Structure formats: structure tokens, C-alpha cells
Amino acid sequence: MDDVEQARAYADADFEAPHAHFTALLREEFPDLAQAGTALDLGCGPGDISFRFAAAWPGWRVDAVDGSEAMIALARGRAGEDPAGSRIRFVRAMLPAEAPPAEAYDLVFSNSLLHHLPDPQILWSSIRRYSRRGAGVFVMDLMRPGSEHEVEALVERYADGEAEILRRDFRLSLFAAYRPDEVQDQLEASGLGAIRVDAISDRHWIARGRFDI
């Protein structure tokens, strides 16, 4: 999403429900998360999940990475106004060729990146590479519906009233998304089979667990 108009439409869209759900489920999955640590947000977009995480865990610092300069510019602009912004470092980097700032993290999370990647193993290999042993892993993404009719129904249900560019991207993303069983196969192939995958809504799944390799 390097297009400025596309990035702005995404930043202005109403993601309150799924993003709040992301944060709540992360807390539920890792209730004993340390008071302080370093987290990596892969595919941070305009940064909403990063800001929510930093606000909920005030002892943590976040490196938030995205391949889109337009998205990172929006995130950096918000960081100057957000109370948690000083603990978030937004970095323009295209995986896997470009790396996050640190070598390893205590928690790696990602929201809606996987379906944008040309190869899903880019995400899973990055998680392996940048997770400390015992690090938390938490990934949420769209789930591909079973038919074109279901895709259109979801677009009408959740993107009604949004900009047409966002409706288009949501439709394309649903078609490009993976089913939970496909994600589990990807994890097995990457050596992350201990990470479990579950559908959590009519359009999302999560993969979560500990990196213990």
C-alpha cells in the first residue's frame, strides 16, 4: 500500500472492533507478559495496533515495521501526538531483504500482513528469525470465505459506508486470504507447528503460542 490515497483510506477506516479484539485476545493469550520488554509489529500499517499495544503495556517498547513509506509516514505523524508514541519506533523495511532494528524480540505480533505477501513463508521465517526463545507469537489475519457470495456479504457487512478504495481492497484481501488449515500447514512447513490456529470470527483467524525452538 504505497499509494498515499490508499494508505490514508486505511488509516481513516473504522477498525475499532477487530483491533480492540486483537488487543484483548493478546492479553488473554499472554496474561503473564513481563512488565517490560521489546515487541516487534510486522506489517504495522499506520500503526494503530502498535499504539494500542504500547498504551496497554506501558513498560514495553515496540519496533513497528512496514514496507510502505506512505503507511510509515502516517504512523510517524501520529506518534508525535500519541502519549505512547515515544516508545514506538516506526521503520520502513521490506521483508525479508530488509531487517527490523533489533536482532531478537520478546514478543512478535502481526495483523493482516500475511495475505499481502507473495510467499507466506516470508512472515513465518521472519518470526523464527526475530523471536527470542520463549517469545510470544501472535498473528491475526483475514480468513478466506467459502464463496464469492460470502465475500460480497462480508464487504457489505463490514465496509458499508467506507471509501470505495477500501471496499475494493477488503474484497481483494478476502479473496487472497488463507483458511486456518492452510495456515497450520504453513506453520508445520516452517517448523512452527506448536503455534496453534483458530478461527475467531466470520472473517478472522489467529495463530498464537510461544517460540520454543
JOWO-V914972 format. One record per helix or strand of 3 or more residues. SS is the DSSP state (helix for helix, strand for strand). FROM is the first residue (numbers start at 1). LEN is the number of residues. If there is no record, write none. Layout:
SS,FROM,LEN
SS,FROM,LEN
//
This chain:
helix,4,9
helix,16,14
strand,37,6
helix,48,9
strand,60,7
helix,69,11
helix,85,3
strand,88,5
strand,105,7
helix,114,3
helix,121,10
strand,131,13
helix,148,11
helix,164,13
helix,180,11
strand,196,4
strand,204,7
//
